[in-house]
Amino acid sequence: MKAPKVFAAALTSVAALCLAGGMAYALEPALDPTMKPIPDAAADTSITKQVVSIIVYEDQEEAVAMATEFGMLHDELALEAVSSRASVASQHSAAHDQASQAASTLPRVDATADESEGDDATMDAEHPLAMLSDESAVDDGAMKPDTIDVNGDVMPYIDSFETASAPSSGAGLWMGSDSTTDGSWGYFIGHNPGSFTCVMTLKNGDPVTVCDGEGASRTYHVVDEFIVPDDTYWEDIRTRVTEYGESIILQTCCGDNAHYRVVIAN
């Protein structure tokens, strides 16, 4: 009879413990979800991270697509720019070549270039300077502005900037400045036979006087002279004739329709 009683007592104790545990679980307050720890596995596979990953992937894919499109657009614009530069360069080169044909060679200063104008036809061939060294260039013993005295032969000059030929009479300022005080050079041209026949006889030390547009006079002296073919370019002689500071350069035809004489005075 003892065994059944012991078993009954043990069973009663287990039942009491289960009842007490159930009541304790039922009475325990619910834990705040924010206080619950997130397992590592759950964190790695959360829907939030999956959504974020999808968004990042889509952004990257879109970025790659945009970069590809931008690269293609950039290449297209680059090709257009190259084509545009080539076109501009071609136009500039053509314009430069056209201008060079007009002004890059030395000006023609032979008398035959202006025969059609009729001015040279009335000139005295034996005394070509007689009609040029007159009172129009000299006033009461003093030179007028815009005149040049080449070793005693006085004549007016005009602006002939990069013209293809010299004036029919007198001299022309082809390049540079006529100022006698700016420390630079002036390039004068004239015909032979004609106004600049006197340039053919100049030698080292001979005087050349200029009265500039401001009325200031200065006497220069010949320091160099040389002869070049009539197809010579300005670039071929520029260094030689412009290295004297305050100076003048005189150019005329040698009379053979093939050569020019260039004289420098400072």
C-alpha positions in Angstrom: 0.0 0.0 0.0 3.0 2.4 0.5 4.1 2.3 -3.2 0.8 3.6 -4.6 0.8 6.4 -2.0 4.4 7.5 -2.9 3.6 7.5 -6.6 0.4 9.5 -6.0 2.3 12.0 -3.9 5.0 12.4 -6.7 2.4 12.8 -9.3 0.6 15.4 -7.2 3.9 17.3 -6.8 4.6 17.3 -10.6 1.1 18.5 -11.3 1.5 21.3 -8.8 4.8 22.4 -10.3 3.3 22.4 -13.8 0.4 24.4 -12.6 2.6 26.9 -10.8 4.8 27.3 -14.0 1.9 27.8 -16.2 0.5 30.4 -14.0 3.9 32.2 -13.8 4.2 32.2 -17.6 0.7 33.5 -18.0 1.3 36.3 -15.5 4.7 37.3 -17.1 4.4 40.6 -19.0 5.1 40.6 -22.8 8.6 41.7 -23.8 8.9 44.9 -25.8 9.8 43.9 -29.4 12.5 46.6 -29.5 14.2 44.9 -26.6 14.4 41.5 -28.3 17.8 40.7 -29.7 18.0 40.0 -33.4 19.7 36.7 -34.2 22.6 36.9 -36.6 20.8 34.6 -39.1 17.7 36.7 -39.0 19.7 39.9 -39.5 21.5 38.5 -42.6 18.2 37.4 -44.2 15.9 40.3 -43.2 13.6 41.6 -45.8 15.0 45.1 -45.2 18.5 44.2 -46.2 17.2 42.3 -49.2 15.2 45.4 -50.4 18.2 47.7 -49.8 20.4 45.3 -51.8 17.9 45.3 -54.7 17.8 49.2 -54.6 21.6 49.5 -54.5 21.9 47.0 -57.4 19.3 48.9 -59.5 21.1 52.2 -58.8 24.4 50.7 -59.8 22.9 49.3 -63.0 21.3 52.6 -63.8 24.5 54.4 -63.1 26.4 52.1 -65.5 23.7 52.7 -68.1 24.0 56.4 -67.6 27.8 56.3 -67.7 27.6 54.4 -71.0 25.2 56.8 -72.5 27.3 59.8 -71.3 30.4 58.2 -72.8 28.7 57.8 -76.2 27.5 61.4 -76.1 31.0 62.6 -75.1 32.5 60.7 -78.0 30.0 62.2 -80.4 30.6 65.7 -79.1 34.4 65.2 -79.3 34.1 64.1 -82.9 31.9 67.1 -83.7 34.5 69.4 -82.0 37.4 67.9 -84.0 35.4 68.3 -87.2 34.6 71.9 -86.3 38.2 72.7 -85.4 39.3 71.2 -88.7 36.8 73.3 -90.6 37.9 76.5 -88.8 41.5 75.7 -89.4 40.9 75.1 -93.1 39.1 78.4 -93.4 41.8 80.2 -91.5 44.5 78.7 -93.7 42.7 79.7 -96.8 42.3 83.2 -95.6 45.9 83.4 -94.5 47.1 82.1 -97.9 44.9 84.7 -99.7 46.3 87.5 -97.5 49.9 86.2 -98.0 49.5 86.4 -101.7 48.5 90.1 -101.4 51.1 91.2 -98.8 53.8 88.7 -98.0 56.0 89.5 -100.9 57.9 92.7 -101.2 55.9 95.4 -103.0 56.5 95.9 -106.7 58.1 99.3 -107.3 58.9 99.2 -111.0 57.6 102.0 -113.0 55.8 99.7 -115.5 53.3 98.7 -112.8 51.5 102.0 -113.0 51.8 103.0 -116.6 48.1 102.6 -117.0 47.5 105.4 -114.6 49.2 107.9 -116.9 51.2 109.7 -114.2 54.6 108.2 -115.2 53.9 108.9 -118.9 54.4 112.7 -118.4 57.7 112.3 -116.4 60.9 113.6 -117.9 62.9 110.4 -118.4 66.2 112.3 -118.3 65.3 114.2 -115.1 62.8 112.1 -113.3 63.2 114.0 -110.0 62.7 117.5 -111.4 58.9 117.4 -110.9 59.1 115.7 -107.5 61.6 117.9 -105.6 59.5 121.0 -105.7 58.0 123.6 -103.3 55.2 121.1 -102.3 57.8 119.3 -100.2 59.8 122.3 -98.9 58.4 125.4 -97.1 60.7 128.4 -96.6 63.8 126.2 -96.4 62.2 123.7 -93.9 60.8 120.4 -94.8 57.0 119.9 -94.5 55.5 117.1 -92.5 55.3 113.7 -94.4 58.3 114.4 -96.6 61.6 112.6 -97.1 65.0 113.9 -98.3 67.1 111.2 -99.9 70.6 112.7 -100.1 69.3 116.1 -101.4 66.2 114.9 -103.3 63.1 115.9 -101.4 59.7 114.4 -102.0 56.4 113.8 -100.1 55.3 110.3 -99.0 51.9 108.8 -98.4 50.6 105.9 -96.4 51.0 102.8 -98.6 50.6 100.1 -95.9 51.3 96.7 -97.5 50.2 97.8 -100.9 51.2 95.7 -103.9 53.0 98.6 -105.6 54.6 101.9 -104.8 52.8 105.2 -105.4 53.0 106.5 -108.9 55.1 109.5 -107.6 56.8 110.4 -104.4 57.4 107.7 -101.7 55.1 105.4 -99.8 55.3 104.2 -96.2 54.8 100.5 -96.7 55.3 99.1 -93.2 56.4 100.3 -89.8 56.1 103.9 -88.5 57.3 107.2 -89.9 57.8 108.6 -86.4 61.4 109.9 -85.9 61.2 109.5 -82.2 59.7 106.1 -81.4 62.9 104.1 -81.5 61.5 101.9 -84.3 61.7 101.6 -88.1 59.8 102.8 -91.1 59.8 101.1 -94.5 59.6 103.4 -97.6 59.1 102.4 -101.2 59.3 104.3 -104.5 59.7 103.8 -108.3 62.9 103.6 -110.4 62.9 105.2 -112.9 60.9 107.7 -110.8 61.0 109.2 -107.4 63.4 106.6 -105.9 66.0 106.7 -108.6 68.1 108.5 -106.0 68.1 105.4 -103.8 70.2 103.6 -106.4 73.1 105.9 -105.8 73.1 105.8 -102.0 76.2 104.5 -100.3 77.3 104.1 -96.7 77.3 107.3 -94.8 74.9 109.2 -97.1 72.2 111.2 -95.3 68.4 110.6 -95.5 66.2 113.0 -93.6 62.5 112.3 -92.7 60.0 114.9 -91.5 57.3 112.8 -89.9 53.6 113.4 -89.7 54.1 115.4 -86.5 56.6 117.7 -88.1 59.6 116.3 -86.3 62.7 115.8 -88.4 65.6 113.4 -88.1 68.6 112.7 -90.3 69.7 109.1 -90.7 72.8 107.8 -92.4 73.1 104.7 -94.6 74.6 101.7 -92.8 73.7 98.8 -95.1 72.5 98.0 -98.6 71.8 94.9 -100.6 70.0 93.6 -103.7 67.4 90.8 -103.7 65.2 89.1 -106.4 61.8 90.7 -106.9 60.1 87.6 -105.7 61.7 87.9 -102.2 59.4 87.6 -99.2 59.3 90.1 -96.4 60.1 87.3 -93.9 63.4 86.7 -95.7 64.8 90.1 -94.9 62.9 91.3 -91.9 65.5 90.3 -89.3 68.3 92.1 -91.3 66.4 95.4 -91.9 64.7 95.8 -88.5 67.6 95.3 -86.1 68.8 99.0 -86.0 66.2 100.5 -83.7 65.3 104.1 -84.8 65.9 103.7 -88.5 64.4 103.8 -92.0 64.5 101.3 -94.9 64.3 102.3 -98.5 63.4 100.0 -101.4 63.3 100.5 -105.1 63.4 98.5 -108.3 66.8 98.1 -109.9 65.3 98.8 -113.3 65.7 95.3 -114.7 62.3 94.1 -113.6 64.0 91.3 -111.7 65.7 92.8 -108.6 65.2 95.3 -105.8 67.7 97.4 -104.0 67.2 97.8 -100.2 69.0 100.4 -98.2 69.0 100.8 -94.4 69.8 104.1 -92.6 69.9 104.9 -88.9 
